[in-house]
Amino acid sequence: MMISPGAYREIHKDDSLEELQKEREELIDFMTRYENHELSEEAYMIHPSPSVMYSCYKEYFRELMKLIEDKLPEGIGSLRIHDRDFMSKETYEKFQKRAKDMGLS
């Protein structure tokens, strides 16, 4: 069962920046594997289906990015979430693609 984006935000609102970053990377990893058709056949035998999970994860990603921005030191703001120093090169590239696909950049 999937939860609402608001419930997801509520669950993660007290997470540290590092915990939010780890969660972000997990969401990006699943969404990238789904988009590239890299999920195992077993993944399609579970409920909710990967397509439902993907839709929910996109909403969770938006909420998560808001939480990350709220946790960043003042003065860094939304520019910092696009900074290569904030994440690995691979994660940065995935993030840039994800943000572009979602109309966030």
C-alpha positions as a Markdown table, in Angstrom:
| # | Residue | x | y | z |
|---|---|---|---|---|
| 1 | Met | 0.0 | 0.0 | 0.0 |
| 2 | Met | 1.3 | 3.4 | -0.9 |
| 3 | Ile | 0.8 | 6.5 | 1.3 |
| 4 | Ser | -0.2 | 10.1 | 0.3 |
| 5 | Pro | 2.6 | 12.6 | -0.4 |
| 6 | Gly | 1.5 | 14.5 | 2.7 |
| 7 | Ala | 1.9 | 11.4 | 4.9 |
| 8 | Tyr | 5.3 | 10.7 | 3.3 |
| 9 | Arg | 6.4 | 14.2 | 4.1 |
| 10 | Glu | 5.2 | 13.8 | 7.7 |
| 11 | Ile | 7.1 | 10.6 | 8.1 |
| 12 | His | 10.4 | 12.2 | 6.9 |
| 13 | Lys | 10.0 | 15.7 | 8.4 |
| 14 | Asp | 12.3 | 15.1 | 11.3 |
| 15 | Asp | 15.0 | 13.2 | 9.3 |
| 16 | Ser | 18.5 | 14.6 | 9.1 |
| 17 | Leu | 19.8 | 16.1 | 5.9 |
| 18 | Glu | 21.9 | 12.9 | 5.4 |
| 19 | Glu | 18.8 | 10.7 | 5.9 |
| 20 | Leu | 16.9 | 12.8 | 3.4 |
| 21 | Gln | 19.8 | 12.5 | 0.9 |
| 22 | Lys | 19.8 | 8.7 | 1.3 |
| 23 | Glu | 16.1 | 8.5 | 0.7 |
| 24 | Arg | 16.4 | 10.8 | -2.3 |
| 25 | Glu | 19.0 | 8.5 | -3.8 |
| 26 | Glu | 16.8 | 5.4 | -3.2 |
| 27 | Leu | 13.8 | 7.1 | -5.0 |
| 28 | Ile | 16.0 | 8.2 | -7.9 |
| 29 | Asp | 17.4 | 4.7 | -8.2 |
| 30 | Phe | 14.0 | 3.0 | -8.4 |
| 31 | Met | 12.6 | 5.6 | -10.8 |
| 32 | Thr | 15.7 | 5.3 | -13.0 |
| 33 | Arg | 15.5 | 1.5 | -13.1 |
| 34 | Tyr | 11.8 | 1.7 | -13.9 |
| 35 | Glu | 12.3 | 4.2 | -16.7 |
| 36 | Asn | 15.2 | 2.1 | -18.2 |
| 37 | His | 13.1 | -1.1 | -17.9 |
| 38 | Glu | 15.7 | -2.6 | -15.5 |
| 39 | Leu | 13.4 | -4.0 | -12.9 |
| 40 | Ser | 13.2 | -7.7 | -12.5 |
| 41 | Glu | 10.2 | -9.7 | -13.6 |
| 42 | Glu | 9.4 | -10.4 | -10.0 |
| 43 | Ala | 9.0 | -6.7 | -9.4 |
| 44 | Tyr | 5.9 | -6.8 | -11.7 |
| 45 | Met | 4.3 | -9.6 | -9.7 |
| 46 | Ile | 4.0 | -7.5 | -6.6 |
| 47 | His | 1.3 | -5.0 | -5.5 |
| 48 | Pro | 1.3 | -2.1 | -5.9 |
| 49 | Ser | 2.7 | -2.5 | -9.4 |
| 50 | Pro | 6.0 | -0.7 | -10.4 |
| 51 | Ser | 3.9 | 1.8 | -12.4 |
| 52 | Val | 1.9 | 2.8 | -9.3 |
| 53 | Met | 5.1 | 2.9 | -7.2 |
| 54 | Tyr | 6.7 | 5.1 | -9.9 |
| 55 | Ser | 3.8 | 7.5 | -9.9 |
| 56 | Cys | 3.8 | 7.7 | -6.1 |
| 57 | Tyr | 7.6 | 8.1 | -6.0 |
| 58 | Lys | 7.5 | 11.1 | -8.3 |
| 59 | Glu | 5.2 | 12.8 | -5.8 |
| 60 | Tyr | 7.4 | 11.6 | -2.9 |
| 61 | Phe | 10.4 | 13.1 | -4.7 |
| 62 | Arg | 8.8 | 16.5 | -4.9 |
| 63 | Glu | 8.0 | 16.4 | -1.1 |
| 64 | Leu | 11.5 | 15.2 | -0.3 |
| 65 | Met | 13.1 | 18.0 | -2.3 |
| 66 | Lys | 11.0 | 20.5 | -0.3 |
| 67 | Leu | 12.2 | 18.9 | 2.9 |
| 68 | Ile | 15.8 | 19.0 | 1.8 |
| 69 | Glu | 15.6 | 22.6 | 0.8 |
| 70 | Asp | 14.0 | 23.4 | 4.2 |
| 71 | Lys | 17.0 | 21.7 | 6.0 |
| 72 | Leu | 19.7 | 23.5 | 4.0 |
| 73 | Pro | 21.5 | 26.3 | 5.8 |
| 74 | Glu | 20.0 | 29.8 | 5.1 |
| 75 | Gly | 21.5 | 31.5 | 2.1 |
| 76 | Ile | 22.1 | 28.2 | 0.2 |
| 77 | Gly | 18.4 | 27.7 | -0.7 |
| 78 | Ser | 17.3 | 25.9 | -3.8 |
| 79 | Leu | 20.6 | 26.6 | -5.7 |
| 80 | Arg | 22.4 | 24.2 | -3.4 |
| 81 | Ile | 20.3 | 21.2 | -4.4 |
| 82 | His | 21.7 | 21.6 | -7.9 |
| 83 | Asp | 25.3 | 21.7 | -6.7 |
| 84 | Arg | 27.6 | 18.9 | -7.8 |
| 85 | Asp | 29.4 | 19.1 | -4.4 |
| 86 | Phe | 26.1 | 18.1 | -2.7 |
| 87 | Met | 26.0 | 14.7 | -4.3 |
| 88 | Ser | 28.0 | 12.1 | -6.2 |
| 89 | Lys | 28.5 | 12.7 | -10.0 |
| 90 | Glu | 26.2 | 9.8 | -10.8 |
| 91 | Thr | 23.5 | 11.0 | -8.5 |
| 92 | Tyr | 23.9 | 14.6 | -9.7 |
| 93 | Glu | 23.3 | 13.4 | -13.3 |
| 94 | Lys | 20.3 | 11.3 | -12.3 |
| 95 | Phe | 18.9 | 14.2 | -10.3 |
| 96 | Gln | 19.3 | 16.6 | -13.2 |
| 97 | Lys | 17.5 | 14.2 | -15.5 |
| 98 | Arg | 14.8 | 13.6 | -12.9 |
| 99 | Ala | 14.3 | 17.4 | -12.3 |
| 100 | Lys | 14.1 | 18.1 | -16.0 |
| 101 | Asp | 11.6 | 15.3 | -16.6 |
| 102 | Met | 9.5 | 16.6 | -13.8 |
| 103 | Gly | 9.7 | 20.2 | -15.0 |
| 104 | Leu | 11.6 | 21.3 | -11.9 |
| 105 | Ser | 14.7 | 22.8 | -13.7 |
